Amino acid sequence: MNKNDKTFQNALSNFTFDMASRGAIRHLADLGYSADEIHDRLDFPTPLTQIEEELRAYQAEKDAADASGVTYEYVRETDAYGRTSLRRVKVTHGAGS
């Protein structure tokens, strides 16, 4: 397998994981599920090691956001024509808030 094939396979694998499992893993982790419980609830077959790796990465992201005091939330906006869109807004949780 040449370099381009490996790059493509890696990108395809990452995309598949993003679409099939990452969001569900993060959602279930926020609900307090363990890696084993998440593994049992996923519809797409995801190895337990990959779930545990994602949980570590997610926790690191949450810790970094907590340390910096900056998080983001999505705000729903509707324009004059009734079109709805979401806008990402920075939210700070510091001592001055």
DSSP file with accessible surface (Angstrom, degrees, kcal/mol):
  #  RESIDUE AA STRUCTURE BP1 BP2  ACC     N-H-->O    O-->H-N    N-H-->O    O-->H-N    TCO  KAPPA ALPHA  PHI   PSI    X-CA   Y-CA   Z-CA
    1    1 A M              0   0  153      0, 0.0     2,-0.0     0, 0.0     0, 0.0   0.000 360.0 360.0 360.0 127.8    0.0    0.0    0.0
    2    2 A N     >  -     0   0   91      1,-0.1     4,-2.1     4,-0.0     5,-0.2  -0.244 360.0 -95.4 -84.3 176.8    1.5    3.3   -1.0
    3    3 A K  H  > S+     0   0  169      1,-0.2     4,-2.5     2,-0.2     5,-0.2   0.881 122.6  52.5 -61.7 -40.7    1.4    6.6    1.0
    4    4 A N  H  > S+     0   0  124      1,-0.2     4,-2.5     2,-0.2    -1,-0.2   0.893 108.8  50.4 -64.6 -38.6   -1.7    8.0   -0.8
    5    5 A D  H  > S+     0   0   79      2,-0.2     4,-2.7     1,-0.2    -1,-0.2   0.909 111.4  48.0 -65.4 -41.6   -3.6    4.8   -0.1
    6    6 A K  H  X S+     0   0  131     -4,-2.1     4,-2.4     2,-0.2    -2,-0.2   0.907 111.6  50.3 -65.4 -40.8   -2.7    4.9    3.6
    7    7 A T  H  X S+     0   0   82     -4,-2.5     4,-2.5     2,-0.2    -2,-0.2   0.926 112.7  46.7 -62.5 -44.8   -3.6    8.6    3.8
    8    8 A F  H  X S+     0   0  123     -4,-2.5     4,-2.8     2,-0.2     5,-0.2   0.929 112.4  49.3 -63.4 -45.9   -7.0    7.9    2.2
    9    9 A Q  H  X S+     0   0   95     -4,-2.7     4,-2.5     1,-0.2    -1,-0.2   0.899 111.9  49.5 -61.4 -39.3   -7.7    4.9    4.4
   10   10 A N  H  X S+     0   0   99     -4,-2.4     4,-2.5     2,-0.2    -1,-0.2   0.928 112.5  47.0 -65.3 -44.8   -6.8    7.0    7.5
   11   11 A A  H  X S+     0   0   55     -4,-2.5     4,-2.5     2,-0.2    -2,-0.2   0.919 113.3  48.7 -63.8 -41.4   -9.1    9.8    6.4
   12   12 A L  H  X S+     0   0   73     -4,-2.8     4,-2.7     2,-0.2    -2,-0.2   0.916 111.3  49.9 -65.6 -41.1  -11.9    7.4    5.6
   13   13 A S  H  X S+     0   0   62     -4,-2.5     4,-2.4    -5,-0.2    -2,-0.2   0.926 112.1  47.5 -63.4 -45.0  -11.5    5.7    9.0
   14   14 A N  H  X S+     0   0   76     -4,-2.5     4,-2.5     2,-0.2    -2,-0.2   0.908 112.9  49.0 -62.9 -42.4  -11.6    9.0   10.8
   15   15 A F  H  X S+     0   0  119     -4,-2.5     4,-2.6     2,-0.2     5,-0.3   0.934 111.2  49.3 -63.4 -45.5  -14.6   10.2    8.9
   16   16 A T  H  X S+     0   0   49     -4,-2.7     4,-2.6     1,-0.2     5,-0.3   0.928 112.5  47.8 -60.6 -44.2  -16.5    6.9    9.6
   17   17 A F  H  X>S+     0   0   10     -4,-2.4     4,-2.5     1,-0.2     5,-2.4   0.918 111.6  51.0 -64.1 -42.4  -15.7    7.2   13.3
   18   18 A D  I  <>S+     0   0   63     -4,-2.5     5,-0.8     3,-0.2    -2,-0.2   0.929 117.3  38.5 -58.9 -47.5  -16.8   10.8   13.4
   19   19 A M  I  <5S+     0   0  131     -4,-2.6    -2,-0.2    -5,-0.2    -1,-0.2   0.855 126.0  34.3 -74.8 -35.3  -20.1   10.1   11.8
   20   20 A A  I  <5S+     0   0   40     -4,-2.6    24,-0.3    -5,-0.3    23,-0.2   0.813 133.3   0.8 -94.4 -30.9  -20.9    6.8   13.4
   21   21 A S  I  X5S+     0   0    1     -4,-2.5     4,-2.9    -5,-0.3     5,-0.3   0.729 101.1  79.3-132.0 -37.2  -19.5    6.9   17.0
   22   22 A R  I  ><S+     0   0   72     -5,-2.4     4,-2.4     1,-0.2     5,-0.2   0.910 100.6  44.1 -55.5 -48.7  -17.8   10.1   18.2
   23   23 A G  H  ><S+     0   0   51     -5,-0.8     4,-2.5     1,-0.2    -1,-0.2   0.913 115.3  48.7 -63.5 -41.5  -20.9   12.1   19.0
   24   24 A A  H  > S+     0   0   41      2,-0.2     4,-2.8     1,-0.2     5,-0.2   0.907 110.7  51.2 -65.5 -40.8  -22.6    9.2   20.6
   25   25 A I  H  X S+     0   0    0     -4,-2.9     4,-2.4     2,-0.2    -2,-0.2   0.945 112.8  45.3 -61.6 -46.7  -19.6    8.4   22.8
   26   26 A R  H  X S+     0   0   51     -4,-2.4     4,-2.1    -5,-0.3    -2,-0.2   0.908 113.6  49.7 -65.8 -40.2  -19.3   12.0   24.0
   27   27 A H  H  X S+     0   0  109     -4,-2.5     4,-1.2    -5,-0.2    -2,-0.2   0.944 113.1  45.4 -63.7 -47.6  -23.1   12.2   24.6
   28   28 A L  H  <>S+     0   0   15     -4,-2.8     5,-2.3     1,-0.2     4,-0.3   0.862 110.5  54.6 -66.8 -33.4  -23.1    9.0   26.6
   29   29 A A  H ><5S+     0   0   26     -4,-2.4     3,-1.5    -5,-0.2    -1,-0.2   0.912 105.5  52.9 -65.0 -40.3  -20.0   10.1   28.5
   30   30 A D  H 3<5S+     0   0   88     -4,-2.1    -1,-0.2     1,-0.3    -2,-0.2   0.800 105.5  55.3 -63.7 -27.6  -21.8   13.3   29.5
   31   31 A L  T 3<5S-     0   0  105     -4,-1.2    -1,-0.3    -5,-0.1    -2,-0.2   0.506 125.2-104.5 -82.4  -6.0  -24.7   11.1   30.8
   32   32 A G  T < 5 +     0   0   63     -3,-1.5    -3,-0.2    -4,-0.3     2,-0.1   0.576  66.3 152.1  97.8  12.2  -22.2    9.3   33.0
   33   33 A Y      < -     0   0   73     -5,-2.3    -1,-0.3     1,-0.1     2,-0.1  -0.468  39.9-127.5 -75.5 148.2  -21.8    6.0   31.2
   34   34 A S     >  -     0   0   55     -2,-0.1     4,-2.7     1,-0.1     5,-0.2  -0.371  30.4-100.2 -84.4 171.2  -18.6    4.0   31.4
   35   35 A A  H  > S+     0   0   16      1,-0.2     4,-2.6     2,-0.2     5,-0.1   0.901 124.2  50.0 -60.8 -41.2  -16.6    2.8   28.4
   36   36 A D  H  > S+     0   0   95      2,-0.2     4,-1.9     1,-0.2    -1,-0.2   0.914 111.5  47.8 -64.9 -41.2  -18.1   -0.7   28.7
   37   37 A E  H  > S+     0   0   94      2,-0.2     4,-1.2     1,-0.2    -2,-0.2   0.895 112.1  49.7 -67.1 -39.0  -21.6    0.6   28.9
   38   38 A I  H >X S+     0   0    0     -4,-2.7     4,-1.5     1,-0.2     3,-0.6   0.930 107.8  54.6 -63.5 -43.9  -21.0    2.9   25.9
   39   39 A H  H 3< S+     0   0   79     -4,-2.6     3,-0.3     1,-0.3    -2,-0.2   0.898 108.7  48.7 -56.6 -40.7  -19.6   -0.1   24.0
   40   40 A D  H 3< S+     0   0  127     -4,-1.9    -1,-0.3     1,-0.2    -2,-0.2   0.771 112.9  47.7 -72.1 -25.1  -22.8   -2.0   24.6
   41   41 A R  H << S+     0   0  140     -4,-1.2    -1,-0.2    -3,-0.6    -2,-0.2   0.642  86.1 102.9 -92.9 -16.2  -25.1    0.8   23.6
   42   42 A L     <  -     0   0   27     -4,-1.5     4,-0.1    -3,-0.3   -21,-0.1  -0.451  55.6-156.4 -72.5 140.2  -23.4    1.8   20.3
   43   43 A D  S    S+     0   0  170    -23,-0.2    -1,-0.1    -2,-0.2   -22,-0.1   0.832  80.6  66.9 -79.8 -35.9  -25.1    0.7   17.0
   44   44 A F  S    S-     0   0   88    -24,-0.3     2,-0.5     1,-0.1    -2,-0.1  -0.747  99.2-109.8 -88.8 130.2  -21.9    0.9   15.0
   45   45 A P        +     0   0  112      0, 0.0    -2,-0.1     0, 0.0    -1,-0.1  -0.451  47.5 171.9 -65.4 112.0  -19.2   -1.7   16.0
   46   46 A T        -     0   0    6     -2,-0.5    -4,-0.1    -7,-0.2     5,-0.1  -0.989  34.6-114.3-124.4 127.7  -16.5    0.3   17.7
   47   47 A P     >  -     0   0   67      0, 0.0     4,-1.9     0, 0.0     3,-0.4  -0.284  21.1-125.1 -61.4 145.2  -13.6   -1.3   19.5
   48   48 A L  H  > S+     0   0   54      1,-0.2     4,-2.7     2,-0.2     5,-0.2   0.871 110.7  57.5 -59.3 -36.8  -13.4   -0.7   23.3
   49   49 A T  H  > S+     0   0   99      1,-0.2     4,-2.2     2,-0.2    -1,-0.2   0.891 106.2  49.2 -63.5 -36.9   -9.9    0.7   23.0
   50   50 A Q  H  > S+     0   0   57     -3,-0.4     4,-2.3     2,-0.2    -1,-0.2   0.878 110.4  50.8 -70.2 -36.2  -11.1    3.3   20.6
   51   51 A I  H  X S+     0   0    0     -4,-1.9     4,-2.5     2,-0.2    -2,-0.2   0.938 111.1  48.1 -64.2 -46.1  -13.9    4.3   22.9
   52   52 A E  H  X S+     0   0   73     -4,-2.7     4,-2.2     1,-0.2    -2,-0.2   0.905 111.1  51.1 -62.3 -39.5  -11.5    4.6   25.8
   53   53 A E  H  X S+     0   0  127     -4,-2.2     4,-2.3     1,-0.2    -1,-0.2   0.917 110.6  48.6 -63.7 -42.1   -9.1    6.7   23.7
   54   54 A E  H  X S+     0   0   10     -4,-2.3     4,-2.8     1,-0.2    -2,-0.2   0.897 109.0  53.3 -65.7 -38.9  -12.0    9.0   22.7
   55   55 A L  H  X S+     0   0   38     -4,-2.5     4,-2.4     2,-0.2    -1,-0.2   0.909 109.8  48.2 -63.0 -40.6  -13.1    9.4   26.3
   56   56 A R  H  X S+     0   0  156     -4,-2.2     4,-2.3     2,-0.2    -2,-0.2   0.930 113.3  47.3 -64.5 -44.0   -9.5   10.4   27.3
   57   57 A A  H  X S+     0   0   41     -4,-2.3     4,-2.2     2,-0.2    -2,-0.2   0.916 112.5  49.6 -64.4 -40.8   -9.4   12.9   24.4
   58   58 A Y  H  X S+     0   0   37     -4,-2.8     4,-2.4     2,-0.2    -2,-0.2   0.918 110.8  49.2 -65.0 -43.1  -12.8   14.3   25.3
   59   59 A Q  H  X S+     0   0   88     -4,-2.4     4,-2.7     1,-0.2    -1,-0.2   0.905 109.7  52.4 -63.9 -39.0  -11.9   14.7   29.0
   60   60 A A  H  X S+     0   0   58     -4,-2.3     4,-2.4     2,-0.2    -1,-0.2   0.909 109.6  49.5 -63.3 -40.3   -8.6   16.5   28.0
   61   61 A E  H  X S+     0   0  100     -4,-2.2     4,-2.3     2,-0.2    -2,-0.2   0.917 112.1  47.7 -63.8 -43.3  -10.7   18.9   25.8
   62   62 A K  H  X S+     0   0   70     -4,-2.4     4,-2.3     2,-0.2    -2,-0.2   0.905 111.8  50.0 -65.6 -39.2  -13.1   19.6   28.7
   63   63 A D  H  X S+     0   0   83     -4,-2.7     4,-2.4     2,-0.2    -2,-0.2   0.898 110.4  50.0 -65.3 -40.4  -10.2   20.1   31.1
   64   64 A A  H  X S+     0   0   62     -4,-2.4     4,-2.1     2,-0.2     6,-0.2   0.905 111.4  48.7 -65.0 -40.1   -8.5   22.6   28.7
   65   65 A A  H  X>S+     0   0   28     -4,-2.3     4,-1.4     1,-0.2     5,-0.7   0.907 112.0  49.1 -66.6 -38.9  -11.7   24.5   28.3
   66   66 A D  H  <5S+     0   0  116     -4,-2.3    -2,-0.2     1,-0.2    -1,-0.2   0.900 111.0  50.2 -66.0 -39.6  -12.2   24.6   32.0
   67   67 A A  H  <5S+     0   0   90     -4,-2.4    -2,-0.2     1,-0.2    -1,-0.2   0.883 114.1  43.4 -68.3 -37.1   -8.7   25.8   32.6
   68   68 A S  H  <5S-     0   0   79     -4,-2.1    -1,-0.2     2,-0.2    -2,-0.2   0.708 100.7-134.3 -82.0 -19.6   -8.9   28.6   30.0
   69   69 A G  T  <5 +     0   0   17     -4,-1.4    24,-2.5     1,-0.2     2,-0.5   0.560  68.3 115.9  78.5   6.9  -12.4   29.7   31.2
   70   70 A V  E   < +A   92   0A  40     -5,-0.7     2,-0.3    -6,-0.2    -1,-0.2  -0.934  32.8 159.0-115.2 126.3  -13.6   29.9   27.6
   71   71 A T  E     -A   91   0A  40     20,-3.0    20,-4.0    -2,-0.5     2,-0.4  -0.869  27.9-130.4-132.2 171.5  -16.3   27.6   26.2
   72   72 A Y  E     -A   90   0A 107     -2,-0.3     2,-0.3    18,-0.3    18,-0.2  -0.930  17.7-176.0-124.9 147.8  -18.6   27.9   23.3
   73   73 A E  E     -A   89   0A 108     16,-2.2    16,-3.1    -2,-0.4     2,-0.5  -0.944  26.2-117.6-134.9 161.7  -22.3   27.5   22.9
   74   74 A Y  E     -A   88   0A 152     -2,-0.3     2,-0.5    14,-0.2    14,-0.2  -0.875  22.7-160.0-105.3 132.3  -24.6   27.5   19.9
   75   75 A V  E     -A   87   0A  47     12,-2.8    12,-2.4    -2,-0.5     2,-0.4  -0.933  14.2-134.6-112.9 130.0  -27.3   30.2   19.6
   76   76 A R  E     -A   86   0A 184     -2,-0.5     2,-0.4    10,-0.2    10,-0.2  -0.699  26.2-174.1 -84.3 131.7  -30.3   29.7   17.3
   77   77 A E  E     -A   85   0A  71      8,-3.1     8,-2.7    -2,-0.4     2,-0.4  -0.972  12.7-160.4-128.1 142.6  -31.1   32.7   15.2
   78   78 A T  E     -A   84   0A  87     -2,-0.4     6,-0.2     6,-0.2     2,-0.0  -0.985  14.6-147.1-122.4 127.9  -34.0   33.4   12.9
   79   79 A D    >   -     0   0   62      4,-2.3     3,-1.9    -2,-0.4     6,-0.0  -0.198  37.8 -87.1 -86.3-177.2  -33.8   36.1   10.3
   80   80 A A  T 3  S+     0   0  103      1,-0.3    -1,-0.1     2,-0.1    -2,-0.0   0.723 127.3  54.4 -63.7 -20.7  -36.6   38.3    8.9
   81   81 A Y  T 3  S-     0   0  189      2,-0.1    -1,-0.3     0, 0.0     3,-0.1   0.338 120.0-105.7 -95.9   4.0  -37.5   35.6    6.3
   82   82 A G  S <  S+     0   0   49     -3,-1.9     2,-0.3     1,-0.3    -2,-0.1   0.536  70.2 146.2  86.7   5.3  -37.9   32.9    8.9
   83   83 A R        -     0   0  158      1,-0.0    -4,-2.3    -5,-0.0     2,-0.4  -0.618  37.0-147.8 -78.3 133.7  -34.6   31.1    8.1
   84   84 A T  E     +A   78   0A  80     -2,-0.3     2,-0.3    -6,-0.2    -6,-0.2  -0.829  23.2 165.7-105.0 138.3  -33.1   29.5   11.1
   85   85 A S  E     -A   77   0A  66     -8,-2.7    -8,-3.1    -2,-0.4     2,-0.4  -0.939  29.9-124.3-142.6 164.9  -29.3   29.2   11.6
   86   86 A L  E     -A   76   0A 114     -2,-0.3     2,-0.4   -10,-0.2   -10,-0.2  -0.930  20.2-165.2-112.8 138.8  -27.0   28.4   14.5
   87   87 A R  E     -A   75   0A 120    -12,-2.4   -12,-2.8    -2,-0.4     2,-0.5  -0.981  19.3-129.3-124.9 132.9  -24.1   30.7   15.5
   88   88 A R  E     -A   74   0A 138     -2,-0.4     2,-0.4   -14,-0.2   -14,-0.2  -0.704  28.4-168.8 -83.0 128.0  -21.2   29.7   17.7
   89   89 A V  E     -A   73   0A  38    -16,-3.1   -16,-2.2    -2,-0.5     2,-0.3  -0.955  21.1-124.2-122.9 134.8  -20.7   32.1   20.6
   90   90 A K  E     -A   72   0A 126     -2,-0.4     2,-0.5   -18,-0.2   -18,-0.3  -0.593  26.4-166.4 -78.3 132.2  -17.8   32.3   23.0
   91   91 A V  E     -A   71   0A  29    -20,-4.0   -20,-3.0    -2,-0.3     2,-0.4  -0.983   3.4-157.0-121.1 125.7  -18.9   32.1   26.6
   92   92 A T  E     -A   70   0A  80     -2,-0.5     2,-0.4   -22,-0.2   -22,-0.2  -0.875   9.5-170.1-105.8 139.0  -16.5   33.0   29.4
   93   93 A H        +     0   0  122    -24,-2.5     2,-0.2    -2,-0.4   -23,-0.1  -0.704  36.7 137.5-123.6  73.9  -16.8   31.7   32.9
   94   94 A G  S >  S-     0   0   48     -2,-0.4     3,-1.2     1,-0.0   -25,-0.0  -0.470  71.4 -87.1-109.0-173.2  -14.3   33.7   34.9
   95   95 A A  T 3  S+     0   0  116      1,-0.2    -1,-0.0    -2,-0.2    -2,-0.0   0.816 124.9  55.5 -65.5 -28.4  -14.2   35.5   38.2
   96   96 A G  T 3         0   0   85      0, 0.0    -1,-0.2     0, 0.0    -3,-0.0   0.500 360.0 360.0 -84.9  -3.3  -15.6   38.6   36.6
   97   97 A S    <         0   0  108     -3,-1.2    -4,-0.0     0, 0.0     0, 0.0  -0.523 360.0 360.0 -81.1 360.0  -18.7   36.9   35.2
